[in-house]
Amino acid sequence: MEIEVLLRRLAPQVLGTLTRRYQQFDACEDAVQDALLAAAERWPQSGVPDNPRGWLTTVAARRFVDHIRSEQARRRREAAAAALEPPDEFLDPELDGEQPGSRDDTLSLLFLCCHPVLTPASQVALTLRAVGGLTTAQIAQAFLVPEATMAPRISRAKQRIKAAGASFRMPSEREWPERLAAVLQVLYLMFNEGYAATSGPELQRHELTREAIRLTRAVHHLLPDDGEVAGLLALMVLTDARSAARTDEHGTLIPLAEQDRALWDTRLIEEGSQLITTAMSTSQLGPYQLQAAIAAVHVQAPTADDTNWYEISVLYQILSRIAPNPMVTLNHAIAVAMTRGPTAGLDVLDTLRTDHRMTRHHRYHAVRAHLLEQAGDRLAARDAYRTAARLATSIPEQRYLRSRVARIPTDAVEKIGENS
């Protein structure tokens, strides 16, 4: 598992190094995948090399050179191979001292994946694949589409970048606006996948949240006056501040209202609160700022009972006007239930009943179950929890939802059924 995590963290860095050197994104990604496979087969037996990133870069460079050699004519092949052959120090997998390719090219890789020749959806999908290291299934889950739809989209995106002759470099100041929205969205989705993994045995993938925060800090350093960049960074750190309290020692999910707030990271809370306060007072209001403001209200409450749900509900109302989204409606329904009662919350949630993207998502049924339970309809709540557990692909979330089913006594359900 440790090798798998290490490979996932190093993959975008190695891909960035090769793409900067050879300027062929598609072929470089294939070479990096070959190197990752070689490492996954070799390292468990031989051990992780002293310089794992250098080892991967070396093997990937060799694979790339082999690919070029195989596709060029004999006369041109030798000249091309000589020009592309990495220097001796680049080829030594056990090199001591500074790692080969130690320059971090991940941010440049991020902007390459967000090239304007791609549609916004393809930009995000490709970046999650190349920079975030997510599987096609995880990306499809984030987009609320089938995996069979997502795989061709990613493949076409790589081909379009190749056909456009896109170069591996940071965009000029003039190019920033057309790429920034996609960059922020992909960082947002990368963080979300790390904070609440869509599949697997762990609730959180800390390597993804750390990388998303690191890259967002880098973008914020480049654009310190952009309110939405600051808002996204604030949202991430305020949310990540709660991570230590989200599971117990057995990995069991602990809902927000039941978390031990003494485990929350006060340093991140202070940083995020300052970021969002400054951003909202100095720049045009945007969706990331609003989400960060909602997160700030949650973490600034001393106890769950002290949460200002009225303020959260108002912020969700504003967010739903400037950036309507079914997930926003879902969260707004919870806030409405906390201020006006579960029936009012269910009325808001009911507006999503014809949205098939949501009715196939476990969170819709989980929220519905929670509100039904609060409203006293325990029979319907039990059924909704069961549906949510069946649709959930994260093992910790499945366990939590099944525990909610078990918490509703069978005799109570039968009694409700008899009296209905």
N, C-alpha and C positions, 0 to 999 in steps of 0.2 A: 504493500500500500504506500509506503514511504517513497519507493522508486516511482510509482505511478504519479504521486503528487509532484515529485521533483521534475519528472518529464513534462507534466502539464504546465508547470511554471516556466520551464526553460524553452518550451517549443516556440512561443511567439518571439522570444529574444533571438533565437537561432534563425528563425524565418526572417526577421528583420535584418539581421546581419547579411544573410545570403542575398536577400532582395536588393539591399543597398549595393552590394558588390556586383551582382550580375544583371539586375534590372529586368528579371523575368519572373514575375510573381508566381505564375501557374507552375512552371517547371521547378522553381525553388520550393514551393510547398510540397510537391511530390517528393523531392529529394529529402526534405525534412521529415516527412512521414516515413520514408525508408530508414532514416537514421534513428527515429524513435522506435521503430520496430526492432532494429538491430540492438538497440540499448535494452529494450524490454526483454529480449531473448538472452543477451549476454550478461548484463549486470547482476541478475540474481545469482549467477554462478561465480563470476569473476570478481564481483564487488564493484561499487561505484568508483569510477576513476577520481583522481585528485582534482581534476578540472572537468567536471561533467559537461559544462557548457562548451568548453573547447573540444572535448571528445565529439559531442554531437555536431558542432560546427564543422569539424574536420571530416567526419563521415558524410555529412550532408553535402559538403563541397565536392567530395570525391564522387558521390552519386550524381551530382549535377554535371560534373565534367564528363563522366561516363555517358550520361544522356546526350550531351552535346556531341561527343565523339560518335555515338551511334547514329545520329541523325544527319551528319554532314558527309559529303563526298570525301573519298580518300585523300585527295590533294589538299582540300580545305580543312579536313579533320585534324591533321597534324598541326597546322598553324593555329587553328582555333584552340586546340587542347593546350598548346604551349602558352598561348596568351591567357587562358583561363586558369591554368594550373596554379593553385595557391602556393605561396612561398613556403620554404621548408618549415619555418616556425609555425605557420598556420596549419601544417599537416601533422604536427606531432601531438597525438592524443594525450600523452602523459606530460606535456610541457609544464615545467615548474614556473613559478612567478605569475605574471599577469596572464589572465586567460586570453586566448585568441578571440578576437571580435568582442572585446570587453565593452565597447561602446554600446549603449542601449538605444536600439533603433525602434523600439516598440511603438513610440508615439508617431514616428514617420510611417510605420506600417499601418497604424490606426487610420491616419489620414489617407493613405493610399487606398485602403478598403472603402473609404467614404468618397471615392472619386465621383464627380458629377455625371459621368456617363452612366452610372448605375441609378436605378430607381431607389427611393429611400428605403423601401423594404429590403432590397438586395444589398444595399450598403450595410444595413444593420446585421443581416444574416451572415454576410461574408466576414464581417469584423468579429462577430461572436465566434465564428469558426476559426479564423486565423489568429486573432489576438486573444480571445477568451478561452480557446481550447474546448468549447462546448461541442457535444455531439450533435448530429443532425436532429436526432429525436428531441434533445433538450431545446434546441432552437425552435423547432416546430411547436413545442409546448409553449414557449414564450410568446409565439405569434398566434397561438390558438388555431393552428392549421395542422392537417395530417402530415406525417413525415414524408409521405410520397409526394407531397406538394413542395416541401422545402428542399429536398435533395436536388432536383433539377434547377431550382432557383439559384442555389449556391454555385452549381456548376456553370450555369450561364453567366453569372456575375464574374467569375474568374476569366471566362473567355472574352467577355466584353472589355475587361481591363487590359487583357493582352492585345486585343484588336485595336484598342485606343492608343496603344504605345505609351501608356502612362509611366511616368518616371518616378523613381523612389526618392522623394524629397518632401520637405515640409512645404505646405502651400504658402504662396505669397499673401501679403495683407489683403490684397484685392480678392483673393480666392476664399478667405475665411468664411464670409457669411453663408456661401452655398454649401459648405462642408460642416459647419459647426453644429447645426441641428442634428444631423445624422450621428456625429461624433458623440454628442451628449446623450442621444437616445441609446446608442450601443453601450456606453459606459453605465447608463442607468439599468439596462437589461442585464449586463454582466454582473453588476452589483446584486441585483435581485436574485439572479441564479445562485450566487454565492451565499446570500443571506437566507434563502429558502429554496434549497435544491429541489428541482422538479422530480428527481428520481434518485434512487440509491439508499444506502443504509444510514447516511448521516443527514441531519437536518440542514447543516451549514457546510459550505465549502470555503473555508477561510482564505485559501490561496486566491480565489476569485474576488472576494471582497477587498482583500489587500491590494490586489493588482488594479481593480477598478478605482479605488481611492487614490492610489499612487498616480495613475494616469490622469485622473481628474485634477489632482494637485498640480500636475505638470501643465495642463491646459489653463488652470487658474493662474499659474505663474506667468503664462504667455498673455493672458487676457484678464488682468486683475480687476478691471472696471466693468466687466460683463456681469450683469446681475444674475442671469440664468446659470452661468458657470459657477458663480459663488453659491447660488441656490442649490445646485446639484451637489456640490461638495458638502454644503451644510446638511442636506438631506442624508447623504451617505454617513457622515460622521455621527450625526444624531441617532440614526438608526443603528449603526454599528456599536454605539455606546451600550446598547442593551444586550449584545450578543452573549456575554458570559452568563446571563441569567435566563436564557431562553430554553435551556435543557438542564436536566439533573445529571447526576453522575452516571446514570444508565443510558443517557441520550434521549430520555423521554421529553417530549415537548411540554413547555410550561407557557400557558397563555399570558399575555401582557398583564392582565389584571392580577394574576397570582405570582408574578415575578418578585424576587427579592431585590428591591431597588438599591440596596446597599452594594450590590454587585455591579451596578451600572458604572460606567467609566465617566467620572465627573470631568476629567480633562477634555474628553471628546464632547461632552455636553456643553461645556463652556466655549469651546472652539466653534461648534456648530451654531450655538445661540448668537455669538458675536457675528459670525458670517452672515446669518440670515437677517439680523437686525440691521446691519450695515447695508446689505443688498436691497432690502425692501424700502429703505429710507433714501437711497441714492439712485435707483434705477427703475425702469419700467417693470411693472409686475408681470411675472410669468408663471407657468405651471410648476416648474421646479421650486421656485421660491414659495409658492403656496403649499406644496407638499412638505417642504422643509419647515414652514411655519406650523403646520399640523403636527409634525414630529416633535417640534420644540414644545408645543403645548403638552404633549404626552409626557415628555421626559422631565419637564419642569414641575410637574405635579408631585408633591411629597408622597401621596398615596394614590391608589386607583380611584378612591372615592372623591379625591380632590380634583380630579380631571375636569377641566372646563369644557364639557361636551357641547355647550351652546356655541362657544367660539369655534370649536372644531366643525360643527354643523354649518356655521356661516362660511367658514373657509372652504368647505366642500361645495357649498352652493356657488361660490365665486369660481372655483376650479371647474365645476361642471359647465359653467357658461363660457369660459375662455378656452377650455380644452376638454370637450365632452368625450367620455370614455366609459365603457361598461364597468371597468374596475373602479372608477371614480364613483359611479352610481352605487355599486356594491358597498363601498366604504361609507358613502353618504347615508345609506340605509341604516347602518349600524349607529351612526351619530344621531340620526333622527330617532331611532328607537331609544337611545339613551336620554333624549331630551323630551320626547313626546309620547313615548311608550312603544312596545313591540308591535302593536297593530299598525301604527303609523309607519314604522320601519318596514314592515311587510308590504305595505302599500307602495313604498318606494321601490322595494325589491321586485315587486310584481311587474314593474315596467320592463324588466329584463326577461320575462318568461318566454318571449318569442325570439330572443337572441340565442341562436343555437350555439354560438361560440361560448356563451356563458353557461347554458344548460348542460353542456358537455364538460364543464370545468368543476372540479370538486369544491372550490371556494364558494360558488353560488349556493350549492346545496348545504354546505357547512354553515354559512351565514343564515340561510333559511331555517335550518334545523335549530340553531341557537335562538332565533327570534320566535319560532314556534314554541320552543320549550319555555321561553320567558312568558309567552302569551297563555301558557297552560295547556296547549294542545300536544300532549306528550306522545300520543300515538303517531301523529304526523311528524313530530320531531324525530322520533326513533327511525321512521322510514327514511327521512331526509339524511340523517346521520349515516345510515347504511349506504345510501346512494353515494354520499360524499366519500365514504371510505372505499367504495368500489372504484370510484373514478380517480382517487388520489394515486399518484405514482411514487410519492416519497414514502418510504417505510415508516419514519417517525410520525408523519401525519396520518398514515393509515392506522397506526397503533393508537394515536390520540383519539381519532374519530371513532374507532371501535370501543374505546374505553367510555366514550360518551354514550354509545348505544347501551353498553352494559350498565351504565349508571342509572338508566331509567328502569325501574323494577318492572318485571313482567306482569305482576299482579296489578300494578297501577295502570299499565297499558290496557290490560283486559277489562279493568273496571271502567276506564274511560270509554272503551269500545262498547260495553254493555249499556252505558248510559247515553250513548250518542244516538 
